[in-house]
């Protein structure tokens, strides 16, 4: 025979089972909502990824165009050296005043000056020679302008 205690024990087990099913159902609903949110996030991330990839491809394309333009300008400069003629060396004449010869008078003489007669015109280079540039590069005195 079934006793009253067995029926109460059965009722308590059924109540716990109902609570468990309710909790699992709520958790299932909550997880389904979270799954939907994550799927939306994934879709947005895929869209953003596509946009980023398109931006990178576009930037690489512009970089290739830039490199091509530089290569064309460098090859044009190499193939036509007459396009950029070198400037002839400029010289400027500077007149020199002749100095009077020292007098041969007896007595105290002023400080003696060199007897060599200077030329009437000196030639001065306005641009330093290539050798001077090479010396400056080798000695570390040259400055580099990158920009």
C-alpha positions as CSV (number, residue, x, y, z in Angstrom):
1,X,0.0,0.0,0.0
2,X,1.0,3.6,-0.7
3,X,1.6,5.6,2.4
4,X,1.1,9.3,2.9
5,X,4.8,9.9,3.3
6,X,5.5,8.4,-0.1
7,X,2.9,10.7,-1.7
8,X,4.4,13.8,-0.1
9,X,7.9,12.7,-1.2
10,X,6.5,12.2,-4.8
11,X,4.9,15.7,-4.7
12,X,8.2,17.3,-3.6
13,X,10.1,15.5,-6.3
14,X,7.6,16.7,-8.9
15,X,7.8,20.3,-7.6
16,X,11.6,20.2,-7.8
17,X,11.3,18.8,-11.4
18,X,8.9,21.6,-12.3
19,X,11.2,24.2,-10.9
20,X,14.2,22.7,-12.7
21,X,12.3,22.6,-16.0
22,X,11.2,26.3,-15.5
23,X,14.8,27.3,-14.7
24,X,16.1,25.4,-17.7
25,X,13.4,26.9,-20.0
26,X,14.3,30.5,-18.8
27,X,18.0,29.8,-19.3
28,X,17.3,28.5,-22.8
29,X,15.3,31.6,-23.6
30,X,18.1,33.8,-22.3
31,X,20.7,31.9,-24.3
32,X,18.6,32.1,-27.4
33,X,18.5,35.9,-27.0
34,X,22.3,36.0,-26.4
35,X,22.8,33.9,-29.5
36,X,20.8,36.3,-31.6
37,X,22.8,39.3,-30.2
38,X,26.0,37.5,-31.0
39,X,24.9,36.6,-34.5
40,X,24.1,40.3,-35.1
41,X,27.5,41.3,-33.7
42,X,29.1,38.7,-36.1
43,X,27.2,40.2,-39.0
44,X,28.3,43.7,-38.1
45,X,31.9,42.6,-37.7
46,X,31.8,40.9,-41.1
47,X,30.6,44.1,-42.7
48,X,33.3,46.1,-41.0
49,X,35.9,43.5,-42.0
50,X,34.8,43.8,-45.6
51,X,35.0,47.6,-45.4
52,X,38.5,47.4,-43.8
53,X,39.7,45.0,-46.5
54,X,38.3,47.3,-49.2
55,X,40.1,50.2,-47.6
56,X,43.4,48.3,-47.4
57,X,43.0,47.3,-51.1
58,X,42.3,50.9,-52.0
59,X,45.3,52.2,-50.1
60,X,47.5,49.6,-51.7
61,X,46.2,50.5,-55.1
62,X,47.0,54.2,-54.4
63,X,50.5,53.2,-53.1
64,X,51.1,51.2,-56.3
65,X,50.1,54.3,-58.3
66,X,52.5,56.4,-56.3
67,X,55.3,53.9,-56.8
68,X,54.6,53.8,-60.5
69,X,54.6,57.6,-60.8
70,X,58.0,57.7,-59.0
71,X,59.4,55.0,-61.2
72,X,58.2,56.8,-64.3
73,X,59.8,60.1,-63.2
74,X,63.1,58.4,-62.3
75,X,63.2,56.5,-65.5
76,X,62.4,59.7,-67.5
77,X,65.2,61.5,-65.7
78,X,67.7,58.7,-66.4
79,X,66.7,58.3,-70.0
80,X,66.9,62.0,-70.9
81,X,69.9,63.6,-69.1
82,X,69.5,66.6,-71.4
83,X,66.2,67.4,-69.7
84,X,68.1,68.5,-66.7
85,X,71.2,70.3,-67.9
86,X,74.0,70.9,-65.5
87,X,74.7,74.6,-64.8
88,X,78.0,75.8,-66.1
89,X,80.5,76.8,-63.5
90,X,80.0,80.5,-62.7
91,X,83.0,82.7,-62.2
92,X,83.0,86.2,-61.1
93,X,85.8,88.6,-61.8
94,X,87.0,90.7,-58.8
95,X,89.3,93.6,-59.7
96,X,92.3,94.2,-57.6
97,X,93.9,97.6,-57.0
98,X,97.7,97.5,-57.7
99,X,99.8,98.3,-54.7
100,X,102.6,100.8,-54.8
101,X,106.1,99.6,-54.6
102,X,107.9,100.2,-51.3
103,X,110.0,103.4,-51.3
104,X,113.8,103.2,-51.1
105,X,114.2,106.2,-48.8
106,X,116.8,106.0,-46.0
107,X,115.5,105.9,-42.4
108,X,112.8,104.0,-40.7
109,X,110.9,101.9,-43.1
110,X,107.2,101.0,-42.7
111,X,106.3,97.3,-42.3
112,X,107.5,95.5,-45.4
113,X,104.8,94.1,-47.7
114,X,105.3,91.2,-50.0
115,X,107.0,92.2,-53.2
116,X,104.9,89.9,-55.4
117,X,102.7,91.8,-57.7
118,X,99.1,90.6,-57.6
119,X,97.3,89.8,-60.7
120,X,94.9,92.4,-62.0
121,X,91.9,90.1,-61.8
122,X,91.1,87.1,-59.5
123,X,88.7,84.4,-60.7
124,X,86.4,83.2,-57.9
125,X,84.2,80.2,-58.1
126,X,80.7,80.8,-56.9
127,X,79.9,77.1,-56.5
128,X,82.2,74.8,-54.6
129,X,84.0,72.1,-56.6
130,X,82.8,68.5,-56.5
131,X,86.0,67.6,-54.6
132,X,84.9,69.9,-51.7
133,X,81.6,68.1,-51.5
134,X,83.3,64.7,-51.4
135,X,85.6,65.9,-48.7
136,X,82.6,67.1,-46.6
137,X,80.8,63.8,-47.1
138,X,83.8,61.8,-46.1
139,X,84.5,63.9,-43.0
140,X,80.9,63.7,-41.8
141,X,80.4,67.5,-42.1
142,X,77.7,67.2,-44.7
143,X,74.1,67.5,-43.5
144,X,71.3,65.5,-45.1
145,X,68.0,67.0,-45.9
146,X,65.5,64.2,-46.1
147,X,62.4,66.3,-46.7
